[in-house]
Amino acid sequence: MDSARSHPYYPIDARINDYVPNEASVLGLLSTASVGATALLGTTLLLSIWVRPNLRKADRIAILWFVLSGTLHCFFEGYFMINHDSMASGQDFFGQLWKEYALSDSRYMTSDTLVLCMETITVLLWGPLCFGVAYSILVHHSLRHPLQIIVCMAHLYGDALYYATSLFDDYVHQRPYCRPEPFYFWVYYFLMNFIWIVIPSIYLYQSIRTISRAMKKVDNDSLAQKDK
């Protein structure tokens, strides 16, 4: 069999050169990732308590979310941005994680133009901005909600484009990027990305409501001053 085609990804004719199966088990990869995420969130929580012990619980949770998002964008997705043309042979931790996830979207194995450009923008812009939002929450900066709106809209737009392009190719061009097993579609492709629609939607609504209330108060105060 052609070495470019001896891989487990769909479509079966995708050219993925130098593919090497993962050395680690799926359970091992996911367990290590979970431990790493727990350590990151635990450290972030302790730092936020140390810096701002009286911070509201909701704001502390928001900090955890944006730090987690920023870390994934800058480091995990940053790995893809740098190594996109040699992903199939990678045996380091991030490389094996990407090969496992790519069973639900082989575009990450073929340096797909849209995915590469989208991830590059995410790494360079939205990742650092997530850290900026987390910091603005921590220090109670006035730019918190404008920045939060920007990054939440970016997540929603990026996810919508990501879903739309792959599903269009699947249903219109009959070119699926996901393996046929339901697990890969519903857990890896759908659920893992849908999180970045649900939670940003919540924070987007929060920021819009907060800014709307602030502007209403400013308008009411202005009217009150004119009536004097």
CORKA-V841375 format. One line per field, one symbol per residue. ss: DSSP state (@ for helix, = for strand, . for the rest). A space follows every 10 residues. Layout:
ss: ???
This chain:
ss: .......... .......... .....@@@@@ @@@@@@@@@@ @@@@@@@@@@ @.....@@@@ @@@@@@@@@@ @@@@@@@@@@ @@@@@@@@@. ..@@@@@@@@ @....@@@@. ..@@@@@@@@ @@@@@@@@@@ @@@@@@@@.. ...@@@@@@@ @@@@@@@@@@ @@@@@@@@@@ @......... .@@@@@@@@@ @@@@@@@@@@ @@@@@@@@@@ @@@@@@@@@@ @@@@@@@.
